[in-house]
Amino acid sequence: MPNMWMLAGAWLPAILLAGGILRAEVVISPATRDADGVLTHRIECELQAAPTELRVLLPREAAGEAKRTTKKWPVVYLLPVEPGRESRFGDGLRTAVEMDAANRFGAIIVQPTFAGLPWYADHPTDRTLAQESYFTEVVVPLVERTYPAVAEPRGRLLVGFSKSGWGAWSLLLRHPEKFGKAASWDAPLTMTWPSKYGSQPIFGTEENFEKYRITKLLEDRAAQLTDSSRLILLGHGNFADHGPIHEQLERLRIPHVYRPGPKTPHVWDKAWLKPAIEAVLSDD
């Protein structure tokens, strides 16, 4: 197996684990650009059961192909709640386009896709269902190799709702050294059993689920989250009671942002996405 991956027609070093072991073969297509300026890469990776996509929206200043600039932008990752390009609950990237979010907030906006229902976990036995590893070891490095991104925790910002709100918090809590802030809106953050909302096939076993359970991760990581408000807890639509999570954060003395509103439909929507992006980009 060659120790390489492909991007835009050229072989580049493969993504490696810390110990130097090859994690996955990855083939990435050159980006195509649509009428709204959204750049889309097609990705083939053995950590996903089928080809996936990565969509990128650049600030106008960063989008000119002829420009050569040393300026870097923070990246806001809009984490999907559905597999592939399904859009029963709307489309986060298209909502960002409608908001002119990249220019309005001065950030690169990114939305990946996943072959399976995204719960942002690695299945304990199925290598093609490694969602956490795919995101952290393929998606984030691809963005930072290809675009003028701030390649530090302060430039890796996570936003999600429902299962992807869970995913935003679990990714930060499991990788506090990698991600800066995570905003969750209307998510089942107190879930204690891997059986609801299509989660069981992704987590696989209760033992594996425990590695991702938000309430446990908060207890485990509390001492690493005392420097600033890195966790953001926003309003609700379907999951109305965020009080217990807020109370746990208070008990653990974890600084956080807590805003019980607004109550809006359980879809990608500017009413909650705008304050979520503002919150992860805030210096507070």
N, C-alpha and C positions, 0 to 999 in steps of 0.2 A: 504494500500500500504506500503510495508516495506521500511524503510528509509535506503536502502542499494543499492550497485551496485556490479556487479560481474566482477572479473578480474582473469584470469588464474585459474578458478575453486574455488576461495575463495570469500566470501562476504566481501566487504569493505564499508566504509562510503559512502553514496550517495553524489552526487554533490549538493550543496545547494546554493541558492541565499544569498546575504548579510544578509537578514532578517531571514534566517534559514528556508525558505519555500522550500519544495522539488520541484526541477525544472523538473527532468526527471528520469525515470527508464532507466538504461543502463546495457546491458549485453555485455561483452567483452570477446572474445575467447582468449586462449593462442596463442602466436605468432607461426606461421610456418615460416621456413627459406628456401629460395630458393638457387639455386646453386651460386648465386652472393652474398649471405649473406643478402639479403633483408628480413626483418622480417615483416610479415603481420598479423594484428589483424582483425578479423571480429567483427563489432559492430552492435548491435541492440539498437535503441534509439527512443523514441517516438517523438523526435524533427526532425526525418527524416522519410520519407514515406516508405522507404525500407532499408534493411541492407546496411551498408557501410563498407569501409575498411580503415585501417591506415597502411601505409607502412613506415618502418624506416630503415635507413642505418646508421650504427654505425662506428665510427673510429675503426681501428684495435685494438687499445689499449683498447677500451671499450667493444669490442665484445667477449672477452674470458669469457666463462661462469664461469670458476673456479676463475677468478680474483676478488679480493675484493679491491676496490680502492675508495678513497674519492675524486678523481679528478672529476670535472664537466666540461661538454662541452656546448658551446652555441648551440642552435637549429635553423637551417634555415628551415623555412616552405615554401615548394614549393607549391603554391596555384594553384589548377587545374582550367582549363578553360572549362572543359566538365563534364557532369554527369557520375557517375560510373567510369568504367575503359575505357571509350571511348577514342580513341587516334587519331582522325582525325588530330589534331594539334601536334602530337607527345606525348611523355610521359616524364614528367619532372624528375621523379625518375630514369627512365632508362638512361636518359641523364646524370644525376648525377653519376650513376654507371659507365658509359663510361668515365667520367672525373675523376673517383676515388676521387670524391669530398670530401667525409667524411675524408679520410686520407690526401688529398692534402691541405685542408683548416682547418683541426682540428675541425670539427663540426659534430653534429648529423644532418642528413638530413631527413626530414619528408615530406610525401605527403599524405593528407587525400583524401577521395572521398566524394561526396555528391550525394544524391538520385536524386536531380533536378539540372537544369542548375545553376551553382554556380555564384551568384552575391553578396554573403556574406552579405545578409540582412535577417531580420526576417519579414515574411509576417504579415500584421496587424491582420489577423483573422485565418489563417491556422497554427495550432500548429505543424503540420508535415513538415512545410516549414520554419523552424527557423534556417537558415544557420549561422547567426552570433552567436546566442546562442550555437548552436551545436559546433562551432569551439572554442569559448572562454570558454565554461563551460564543454565540454566533451573532445575534442581533446587535448587541451593544458594541462589540468590537468592529462589526461591519460599518456601523454608523460613524464610529470614531476614526476608522481608517479612510473613509470615503468623503466625509463632509467636515467642515470647519467647526467641530464640536469641542466643547470644553471636556476634556477627558479626565475629569476628576469627579468625586462625589457631588460637589456643588453644581455640576453640570449634568448630572443624571437624575432626572426628576420624574416621578411616577404618578399617574393619574388614572383612576378607574372607578367603576361603580358596579354594584351587584358582585358577581364572582370576581370581576377584575379589580374591584375595590379591595376585596380580600387579597387578591394577588398583589396589588401595590404594597399593601402593608406586609404581607408575608415575605416578599422579595427584599424589602428594606430591613425587616427584622432578622432575616436569615443572612443578609449581606450588608450589615451596617457600615462596613468599610468601603463599600462600592457605591451605594446610592445615597443621595443627599436628603431628599424629602419624598414623602408619599401622601397623596390626598385620596381619601376614600369617601364616596358619596353613596348612600343607600345600599349598604352591603351587609351580609349576614356575618358580622365579625365575631359574634359569640357562638357560632356553630361549634358543637362539641362531638359530632358523630358524622363520619363520611358516608352519608346516605341520601342527603337532600340535594336537589337541584342538579342532578346528574354528576355529582362529585365522586361517588364510589368507584366507578370504572377508572377514574383518573388517579386517585390516591391508591387504589388497589387494596390496601389493608388498613385496619385501624392503627396498627403500629406505625405505618408510614405516615398516616394522617397526623399522628401526634407530633411529628417533626415540623408540621406546618400550622398547627392549631394556633390561632392568633392569641388567645388568652394565655396559653402556655409560653409562647415566644415573648410576650410582654414581660412575664415574670423572669424569664431567662436573660433577657437583654436589658433590663431596666438600668443597670449600672452603666451601660454604654450609650444611653440616650439622655444624659443629663445636661448636655451642653447647650442645646437649643431646641426649638419646637419643630422637630423633624416629621412628626406624625400629625396629619390634618384630618379632622373628623367633621364632615359637612352634613347637610340636610338629608331629607328622606323622601321616599315615595311609597315603596312597599314595606321597607324595614324601618318601622317608626321608632323603635326603642333603642337608641344608641346610649342611653343613660348608663347602663352597666359598664360599657367600655370606658366611657368618660370617668366613671367612678373608679375603675381599676387603674387608669392612668393617674388620677389624682392620688390614690393610695400609694402607688409606686413612685410618686413624685417625678413622673416623666413629663417634661414640658410638652405641650401640644396645643394645637388650635382646635377649638370646639365651637362650631356654629350649628345649632339645631335646625336652622332653615336654609334654603327654602324647601317647601314641599312641592315637588313637581312630578310629572309622569316619569315612570321608570324606564327612561330611554336616554340616549345621548341628546342633550339639550343645552342650549346656550345659557339658560337660567342658572344651572349649576356648574357647567363647564367653565364659564368665565371666572367665577370666584375661585374655582379649584386651581386653574392655571395661575391666577394672580397669587394665590397662597403659596404654591410651590416655588414661585419665582421671587417671593418676598425675602428680604434680608432678615426678617424677624426670626 
